[in-house]
Amino acid sequence: MSEYANDTYMMLMRGSQSSMYALGFGVRAVLQLTQFLMRLHKEGILSGGEVDRYEKFVKATKGEFDIYNIPLSARTPREEQIDAIRSKLDVMGIRYHILPDVSEGEETMQICIYKEDLQKFSQFHDAYIRDALSGGEKQVDDLRNFTGGRTSIVSLPDASIPDMKNAMEQLRVDYAVLPDLNLKDGETQYVISNASLTSMKEAYRLYREGMLQKGVPLSEMKVMSKEQYRDTGKVTPKEYIENAKKTFL
């Protein structure tokens, strides 16, 4: 089927035997993803060209890559957004491969990023998310201007959002809603000013205790770094394959 298939397989197997390659997901996971994409091609779902491009990427990176979800807007044509993302990644010299879409019903794309380029990808991701912020009381740039860049990212359970939004308004917390990189984890992330962090923690603690008394347990509010937020969108090959099965098979 593919002129690269056997070479890719042998390269990964040699890496497994000699430990020459520290594969991002391990040989087994990369092989599973390769074999799954080949299966989709065999069943006429993917073109041979798509599989060839993926195999070239695997060979070029020796399997050293991570997969990330990138949120897309429902208001702009998907291909137009992907083309814009491609252009930015190309300009930044980031080595990547865009996987077939398995986000049926979700506005996201999945992309393989060469691990050596993760620092540059982080810069791209931060700028991309800043430009795509969905709003809130403030835009993220307003928050940074008004706070001198002193902001934090907090993650709240989805079930608490209506009440906590009211609490933020009453406490006059400036916030911006971040795009949800993982719609299935039951949490939403916000950027808030550091000056409001202590009062936000206390408000949520009291709210959580009150809900527990009503028999509704909620997880704790999380304060996370930009890297931890970005990694909420991290996807394992197994998760990608399971989503792809739901979409294609």
N, C-alpha and C positions, 0 to 999 in steps of 0.2 A: 504493500500500500504506500508506504513512505520510504524514501531513500535514506532517511535518517533513523528509522525505527530501530534497526538492529544495532547501529552504532551507538545510539542513545542507551539502549538496554545494556550493551557490553560495557560502556563507560561507567554506568552506574554500578554494575555488578563488580567491576574491577575496583571501584572506589570502596564498595562494601567490604571486599576481601582485603584490601591493602590499607584501608583507612586513609587513603590519599586525599579524599575529599570529605570535608566536614559538612555533609549535606544539611541544609536548613531543616528539613522535616525528616531526615533519614532516608535511606535508599528505598525502603519498603513504601513509604508514603508517596515519594516522587514517582516510583514505578506504578503505584495504584492510580495516581492521577493521569499518568501517561497512557496507561492501558484503558482507563475510562474514556479519555478523549478519543482514543482509537476506536473504541466500541461505538461511540456516538457517530464517528465517521462511517464505520461499517454499516450502521443502520440508516445512513443517509441523512443524519441530522446535522452533521458538520461537514464542511468541505475538506478535501485533502490539504488544501492550502493552509487552513487554520491549524491543523495538526502539525504540518511541516514547520510553521512559524513557532509553535510552542516547543517542538523538539529542538529547533535551532537555539532557542532561548535556554533550554535546559543544558544543552551542550556548551554554550558560551559561558554560562554561569556555574557549570558543574553542580547544578542542583542547589546552589546557595541562594535561595530566595524566600521571601515571605509573601503571603497573599493578603491583600487588604480590600475591604469594602470602601468605595468612595461614593458619597451621596450625590444624587443628581436632582435637578429641579424638575417638577412636573409641568412647569410653565414654558420650558424651552425644549425643542426637539432633542431627543436623546443623542442622535449622531452628531448634532451640532456641538453639544457639550463635550462629547468624547473627543471630537476633533480638536476642540480648544484645549482639552487636557493633554492630548498627545503633543500639541505644539509646545506647551509649556514644559512638559517633561523633556522633550527633545532639546529645547533651548538650554535647559539646565544640565543636559548631558546625563540624565538618569536612564539607566538601562531597565527596561520593563517589558512585560507582555500582558496584553489585555485578554482575559479569558472570555469564553462565550458566556453570555448573560444567563444567570440562573435566578435572578431576583424578580420572578414573576409576582406582580402585585406590589413591588417595592421599587422606589426610584433610587437604585444603586447600581454600581458596576463593580466588577472584581478585577483586580490587577496584581500581577506578580512583580515584585520589586527586588532587584539584585541587592543582596545584603550589603555589599560595599557602597551602595548608593543610598542607604537608609537615612543618613544624615541630610543629604540633599533632598530626599523625599519628604523628610520632616519639615524642612523649610517650605517646600511646595505646599504640603498639606496644611500647615498653619495659615499660609496666605490664602489658600483656597477656601478654608473654613471661615476665615475672617470675612472674605468677600461674599460668602453664601449665607451668612447669619440670617436666621429667620425673624429676628427682631426681639420683641419684649419692650420693656419701658425705654431701653436705650439700645443703640447699636454698639458693637464692641469697641469701635473706634472712639465713640463718645465716652464710654467707660474709661478707656485708656487715657483720653485727654483730661478728663475730670479727676482721675485718680493718679496721674503720673505713672500709669502702667501697673499700679498696685492692685491686681485682681486675682481671683482664685476661681477654679472650676469646681463646682459641687454637683454631685449626682444624687437625685431623689427618686424614690419609687414612683412609678406612674400613678399609683392609687392616691398618692398624697398631693398631686399637682394642683387640683382646684383649690384645696384649702391652703396650701402653702403659697400659691399666688396671691390669695387674699392677705395672707400674713405678710408677704413681702411688700404689698401695697401699704398696709397699715404701718409697717416698720420703715417705710420709705427706702427700701433696698433698691438700688439701681442694678438692673440685671439685663442679660441678653440670653436668649435661648439658643443653644448650640444644636446643629443638625444631629439627628439621632443616627449614629453609625451602626447600631445594632437594635433593630426594631423588636427583637424577640427577647431581650434581656429584662424588660419590664422597668427600665429606668430612663430618665431624661436628665441631660446635663445643662447646667447654667453657668454663665460667667457672672460673678458678683464682685463688688468692690471689697477689698480686704477690710476696710473700715466696718463693713456690715457683717463680716464673717462670724464674729463672736455672737452677735444678736441673732443671726440666722441659725447658728448651732443651737442656741438656747431655745429659740422658737420651735425648732424641729424636735428637740428633746421633749419639750412639754407636749407637743402635738402627738408625738409617738407614744408617750406614756398614757395620754388620754385615750388614744385609739386602742392601746393594749387593754385598758380597763373595759373597753367596749367589746373585747374579744377579737380585735382586728390587729394581728401582729404585723409590724412593718420593719424592714431592714433599716439599719442606721444610715444617716446621711454620710456620703463619702466626699472627702476633699481629695482631688486628684491632680496630677501634673498634666501638662499638655501631651506628654508621651503616653501616660496611662489612658487619657481620653482617646488619643489616636488608636491605641491598641484595643479599645472596645470594639473596633471594627475589624480586628484581626480574624482571619478565617483559616481553619485547618483544612488540609486536602480532604479529609473525611467529611467535614461539614459542607465543603463545596460540592463534593460528589453527591451527598444526600440531597442537597437542594437541586442539583442538576437532574437527578433521577425524578424528582417531583415535577420538574419543568419539562423535561424531554421524554421521559419514559413512562 
